[in-house]
Amino acid sequence: MLKGVAFLLALATAAFARDSTNDAAQIWNLEKAYWEYVKANDLEKYRALWHEDFVG
């Protein structure tokens, strides 16, 4: 029983790490796109990065 719980915990940890890595890569890609749009003064693409309800 204890071995089964440890195995499931290991699987969950591996899946979480994989998802976290993918999320981080997506965030960095958006960050890079943001700066490219700013440098190019492409306001349309820059504004498309924000959620339509963003008020900040």
C-alpha positions as CSV (number, residue, x, y, z in Angstrom):
1,M,0.0,0.0,0.0
2,L,2.7,2.4,1.0
3,K,4.7,1.6,-2.2
4,G,1.5,2.4,-4.2
5,V,1.1,5.8,-2.6
6,A,4.7,6.6,-3.2
7,F,4.5,5.6,-6.8
8,L,1.4,7.8,-7.3
9,L,3.1,10.7,-5.6
10,A,6.1,10.3,-7.9
11,L,3.8,10.2,-11.0
12,A,2.0,13.3,-9.8
13,T,5.2,15.1,-9.1
14,A,6.6,14.3,-12.6
15,A,3.4,15.4,-14.3
16,F,3.4,18.7,-12.3
17,A,7.0,19.4,-13.2
18,R,6.3,18.8,-16.8
19,D,3.3,21.1,-16.8
20,S,5.3,23.8,-14.9
21,T,8.0,23.7,-17.5
22,N,5.5,24.0,-20.3
23,D,3.8,26.9,-18.6
24,A,7.1,28.7,-18.0
25,A,8.0,28.3,-21.7
26,Q,4.7,29.7,-22.8
27,I,5.0,32.7,-20.4
28,W,8.6,33.5,-21.6
29,N,7.4,33.3,-25.3
30,L,4.7,35.8,-24.5
31,E,7.3,38.0,-22.7
32,K,9.6,37.9,-25.8
33,A,6.6,38.7,-28.1
34,Y,5.7,41.6,-25.9
35,W,9.1,43.2,-26.2
36,E,9.3,42.6,-29.9
37,Y,5.9,44.3,-30.4
38,V,7.0,47.3,-28.2
39,K,10.3,47.7,-30.2
40,A,8.4,47.5,-33.5
41,N,5.7,49.9,-32.1
42,D,3.0,47.4,-33.2
43,L,0.2,48.5,-31.0
44,E,-2.4,46.1,-32.5
45,K,-0.3,43.0,-31.6
46,Y,0.7,44.5,-28.3
47,R,-2.9,45.1,-27.2
48,A,-3.9,41.6,-28.4
49,L,-1.6,40.2,-25.6
50,W,-3.9,41.6,-22.9
51,H,-7.3,40.1,-21.9
52,E,-10.2,42.1,-23.2
53,D,-11.3,42.9,-19.6
54,F,-7.9,44.1,-18.5
55,V,-8.1,47.5,-16.8
56,G,-4.6,47.9,-15.3
